[in-house]
Amino acid sequence: MRRAAGIKRAVPGILAQKPDGEVNALNMSNRARVRAVVFLAALFAVLAGLAVQGRLQAAESSRNLQYTYDRAMGDLNDCVSSMQTTLEKSLYANTATQQNSLAARILREASMAKSSLSVLPVSDGALFEASRFITQAGDFAMSLSRRISAGQEMTQEEHETLQQLGEYAAKLSETLSAADPDFSAPSSSEWKDTEDLFTDYPTLIYDGPFSDHIAQREPAFLAGEEEIAQGNAQNVAASFLGVSTSELTHEGDTAGTLPAYNFTAGTKRVSVSRAGGRVISLIDSREVGEAVLSKEEASEAALSFLESRGLSHMTESYYAVNDGICIINYAYEENGVICYPDLVKVSVALDNGSIAEFDSSGFLMNHQARTLAAPKLTAGEASASISPYLTPDEGRLALIPTAGLNEVLTYEYLCQAENGEEVLVYLNADTGMEEQILILLRSDNGVLTR
């Protein structure tokens, strides 16, 4: 059979070849599909990355917001706690100057509390009640201040209002202290118990209340003293510790208002003032064992230590016990006057009676030769200014610092309030005006004040 002309037969086992144009089109189609797949994969990766980044940014924003709220909650509780203390002090103020001063302080603390509240979602029920109370307390303080400035006396009704506001402030402070709200949750009114308290703890009386001024002035006791060499300071430190100078290591110098040489001997560190060569502090960092000594024995050890180091006429005022160490506050006494600015602190280890810490910075900063004029009022005459809601003791003369870094001679009265609280009242020995009011908190671990 003859083949048709122009017709070729495919060789068995070999595919028939396609035209070049069709092959090129097929290859381009494959490349396009590959490019599309690569593009979609890249697009998916970018979108996934953006989604992850968005979630991370959202989480960070949420954390930052929660931190802002937590800080505002802490500031709020600090302000409310301070308001509680000021309101309580106002109950015992009995002169126009002190009453006006405390009213102004309440107004200032209320304003600060409102600033903290402005950060929080005050639509929350509990916070709304807090906002309303703070506003009312501030408004009342402003009204009271205006009346007192106009020469009017505080009425019995206003006194009762102060008491009620103080009680409410105490409850609010307790609520805020225990609160740990999660503001990212649907409901921010869910208060939970927490160990992270925001309470403004009372100031330890051995560090105050008359010690805030210490670091704000030049050392009066060292005025005019010449600077000593390091070697001489090392001799002073060795004598203070009762060791040889070879046992001491110079650990560098300290600048500031009390420039000092620092030395160590074992676990003990001593600082000696460059001016005059006076021992500023001693710290023994050894681990204190189980307490076996009483507070009375600690007092004997502390007083003996002071006298052996040339510090006489020191009168013990208050103390606190922490971690097996009894911390005792001493003030210089001059002609029957307790000079609170001249502060010395001695800490006694209750396991063996050794000195764990000594701090004379208050004494060095403030002690000086004073000429104290006789008071114009007797203790009995001055006590007429004490609130009728307090029963005072006979009183004693005390020199206390003022906010302006000066000193004022006062009568110090330990008073009993009707509710059993102990209140320290300081009246100007010349005018009878109230200079300071402190509320005492006694416990087995010492005495605190607020």
PyMOL commands that set and color helices and strands:
alter all, ss='L'
color gray80, all
select helices_A, chain A and resi 20-90+96-117+125-149+156-178+205-207+214-216+230-241+245-247+295-308+361-366+379-385
alter helices_A, ss='H'
color red, helices_A
select strands_A, chain A and resi 203-204+249-254+260-265+268-273+279-284+314-322+325-334+337-349+355-359+390-392+396-401+407-417+422-428+434-443+446-449
alter strands_A, ss='S'
color yellow, strands_A
deselect
rebuild
show_as cartoon
